Each structure stands twice: as structure tokens, then as C-alpha cells.
């Protein structure tokens, strides 16, 4: 008995795949996913890590470090580890006074762009970002024109732990 059934050709044409239901699903699913997608805008805050001058190979005569120490209930402004000013609150009035002091410092150090923000533990993220904004720039109202302009103070901020 010869084995013929192994070599038989199919006499029927293969059935076509019906993708109509799949296409119907895609027509409904794609607009649904596009409508419900969350479009978010990410804001990035540029921060720098403190660099030791000796490690970086930078030779400078006198580097003046500006430190703002932020604690739960107070703010301190230090220049080369010497206290210039301190406030016993972290409210908007203290931040405005800090901004004015930083502006005075900037007038004495016009080429300096870096400062350190030293933060105590358990300070909310929102408060840290607000303090960085105070240190970066100040909105000034021009007396003559009455328009507002942005004056940059210390835009290169390094973040660290408070002593």
C-alpha cells in the first residue's frame, strides 16, 4: 500500500482572514487613547554640584562663596562663612529682604553668578524651588517707564545640606 495521503495537495483555497472586527476595535481604541492621554509639561530646574577649586584645577586669588542657609524657621545669608543677615521666618517678607540683600551683593560682585543653597532636612520641595527663584532673579520696576524687568542675581545655584 503506497502512502498517498501525505502528498495530497489541498483542493480547497485557504480561507481569508477576517480583520474587520479588529479594524473596528482600532477605529474606536485609537481616538479613545489619544483623547485620554495625559499631556504634561515638564519643568526642569538646572542645578549644579559644588566643585572643589583644587579638584577642578582652578587657581583663583580669592573665591567668595555666597551661601543661603534655609532652615525650618529661619534663613541666613553668609559670605565666606560670615553671617551677613538672618531672618527668623521663611515668609514672603523675609524672602523679599533676602532678595534685596542679594541684589546689594550682586552690585559688589557683578561677575559672580554662582551661589549655594544649603537646606535643612524636611524642607518641602516647593519651598526649596521658591527660594531658588528668589536667589536667581529679581523683578525690578523701572522708575521712568513703569515697566518691569528681570534682573539676574545668582542663576548658577548649587544645592547642599545645611550645616
RODO-2510 file (C-alpha; in nm, 4 decimals, decimal comma):
residues 163
     n   res          X          Y          Z
     1     x     0,0000     0,0000     0,0000
     2     x     0,1546     0,3219    -0,1042
     3     x     0,1218     0,6236     0,1173
     4     x    -0,0527     0,8770    -0,0966
     5     x    -0,2287     1,0814     0,1658
     6     x     0,0948     1,2550     0,2736
     7     x     0,1494     1,4065    -0,0662
     8     x    -0,2000     1,5138    -0,1459
     9     x    -0,2487     1,8746    -0,2324
    10     x    -0,5245     2,0715    -0,0810
    11     x    -0,8024     2,1165    -0,3268
    12     x    -0,9591     2,3998    -0,1331
    13     x    -0,8249     2,7557    -0,1313
    14     x    -0,7185     2,8763     0,2141
    15     x    -0,9736     3,0915     0,3909
    16     x    -0,9121     3,4644     0,4111
    17     x    -0,8513     3,6162     0,7497
    18     x    -1,1368     3,8401     0,8528
    19     x    -0,9861     4,1501     1,0176
    20     x    -1,2990     4,3620     1,0105
    21     x    -1,3620     4,3263     1,3822
    22     x    -1,0000     4,4108     1,4596
    23     x    -1,0165     4,7249     1,2455
    24     x    -1,3415     4,8263     1,4160
    25     x    -1,1673     4,7901     1,7509
    26     x    -0,8745     5,0054     1,6351
    27     x    -1,1070     5,2744     1,4993
    28     x    -1,2612     5,3071     1,8456
    29     x    -0,9496     5,2454     2,0566
    30     x    -0,7050     5,4891     1,8939
    31     x    -0,9208     5,8038     1,9354
    32     x    -1,0057     5,6956     2,2896
    33     x    -0,6362     5,6621     2,3811
    34     x    -0,5494     5,9934     2,2174
    35     x    -0,8266     6,1772     2,3997
    36     x    -0,7457     6,0299     2,7406
    37     x    -0,3673     6,0657     2,7083
    38     x    -0,2154     6,2989     2,9620
    39     x    -0,0180     6,5735     2,8005
    40     x     0,2211     6,7048     3,0613
    41     x     0,4744     6,9822     3,0544
    42     x     0,7897     6,9136     3,2474
    43     x     0,9716     7,1987     3,4115
    44     x     1,3396     7,1411     3,4650
    45     x     1,5429     7,3294     3,7190
    46     x     1,9122     7,3384     3,6390
    47     x     2,1238     7,2732     3,9475
    48     x     2,4977     7,2438     3,9852
    49     x     2,7020     7,0270     4,2144
    50     x     2,9583     7,2036     4,4332
    51     x     3,3087     7,1634     4,2931
    52     x     3,6242     7,1979     4,4952
    53     x     3,8561     7,4515     4,3330
    54     x     4,1629     7,2339     4,3962
    55     x     3,9961     6,9310     4,2367
    56     x     3,8880     7,1336     3,9366
    57     x     4,2373     7,2719     3,8894
    58     x     4,1150     7,6304     3,9127
    59     x     4,3598     7,8799     4,0541
    60     x     4,1896     8,1916     4,1806
    61     x     4,3120     8,4561     4,4170
    62     x     4,0020     8,4863     4,6326
    63     x     3,6809     8,2944     4,5787
    64     x     3,3896     8,4448     4,7643
    65     x     3,1217     8,1912     4,8481
    66     x     2,7655     8,3103     4,8878
    67     x     2,5621     8,0702     5,0999
    68     x     2,1927     8,0872     5,1786
    69     x     2,1071     7,8518     5,4649
    70     x     1,7402     7,7581     5,4729
    71     x     1,6060     7,6060     5,7929
    72     x     1,2534     7,5249     5,9077
    73     x     1,2044     7,8635     6,0779
    74     x     1,4890     8,0823     5,9567
    75     x     1,7013     8,1982     5,6657
    76     x     2,0676     8,3002     5,6879
    77     x     2,2842     8,4767     5,4311
    78     x     2,6565     8,4033     5,4558
    79     x     2,9525     8,5424     5,2631
    80     x     3,2668     8,3334     5,3096
    81     x     3,1169     8,1691     5,6193
    82     x     3,0451     8,5082     5,7798
    83     x     2,6835     8,5901     5,8555
    84     x     2,5642     8,8972     5,6682
    85     x     2,1981     8,8734     5,7631
    86     x     1,9438     8,6368     5,9145
    87     x     1,5673     8,6252     5,9347
    88     x     1,3641     8,4326     6,1904
    89     x     1,0942     8,3369     5,9427
    90     x     1,0652     8,1997     5,5916
    91     x     0,7671     8,4095     5,4848
    92     x     0,7433     8,6381     5,1820
    93     x     0,8731     8,9413     5,3748
    94     x     1,1941     8,7576     5,4690
    95     x     1,2357     8,6397     5,1098
    96     x     1,1927     8,9951     4,9813
    97     x     1,4541     9,1216     5,2273
    98     x     1,6867     8,8374     5,1231
    99     x     1,6372     8,9342     4,7612
   100     x     1,7337     9,2938     4,8391
   101     x     2,0482     9,1784     5,0246
   102     x     2,1415     8,9530     4,7328
   103     x     2,0937     9,2477     4,4976
   104     x     2,3357     9,4542     4,7093
   105     x     2,5855     9,1663     4,6982
   106     x     2,5452     9,1398     4,3216
   107     x     2,6312     9,5078     4,2825
   108     x     2,9562     9,4445     4,4716
   109     x     3,0273     9,1214     4,2789
   110     x     2,8938     9,1819     3,9261
   111     x     3,0790     8,8883     3,7650
   112     x     2,9734     8,6295     4,0240
   113     x     2,6924     8,4045     3,9046
   114     x     2,7084     8,1125     4,1492
   115     x     2,5695     8,0696     4,4988
   116     x     2,4987     7,7835     4,7371
   117     x     2,1601     7,6953     4,8814
   118     x     2,2092     7,4863     5,1940
   119     x     1,8844     7,3228     5,3020
   120     x     1,7877     7,1573     5,6280
   121     x     1,6153     6,8194     5,6140
   122     x     1,2362     6,8018     5,5821
   123     x     1,2028     7,1301     5,3914
   124     x     0,9239     7,0935     5,1331
   125     x     1,0287     7,0786     4,7694
   126     x     0,8041     7,3715     4,6826
   127     x     0,9790     7,5910     4,9409
   128     x     1,3218     7,4967     4,8016
   129     x     1,2174     7,5897     4,4469
   130     x     1,0708     7,9194     4,5719
   131     x     1,3989     8,0007     4,7469
   132     x     1,5942     7,9151     4,4315
   133     x     1,3720     8,1557     4,2387
   134     x     1,4498     8,4303     4,4927
   135     x     1,8224     8,3660     4,4528
   136     x     1,8158     8,3508     4,0723
   137     x     1,6453     8,6723     3,9735
   138     x     1,4515     8,9730     4,0911
   139     x     1,1756     9,1658     3,9170
   140     x     1,2589     9,5364     3,9117
   141     x     1,0178     9,8162     3,8247
   142     x     1,1754    10,0928     3,6169
   143     x     1,1000    10,4330     3,7661
   144     x     1,0866    10,6213     3,4357
   145     x     0,8875    10,3847     3,2158
   146     x     0,6933    10,1974     3,4835
   147     x     0,7736     9,8671     3,3108
   148     x     0,9022     9,5616     3,4898
   149     x     1,2300     9,3947     3,4007
   150     x     1,4062     9,0832     3,5242
   151     x     1,7452     9,1314     3,6887
   152     x     1,9526     8,8160     3,7268
   153     x     2,1266     8,7758     4,0609
   154     x     2,2915     8,4348     4,1009
   155     x     2,1493     8,1948     3,8389
   156     x     2,4008     7,9125     3,8986
   157     x     2,2763     7,7588     4,2222
   158     x     2,4365     7,4618     4,3922
   159     x     2,2259     7,2658     4,6375
   160     x     2,3602     7,1125     4,9581
   161     x     2,2816     7,0126     5,3164
   162     x     2,2650     7,2796     5,5848
   163     x     2,5365     7,2593     5,8492
***
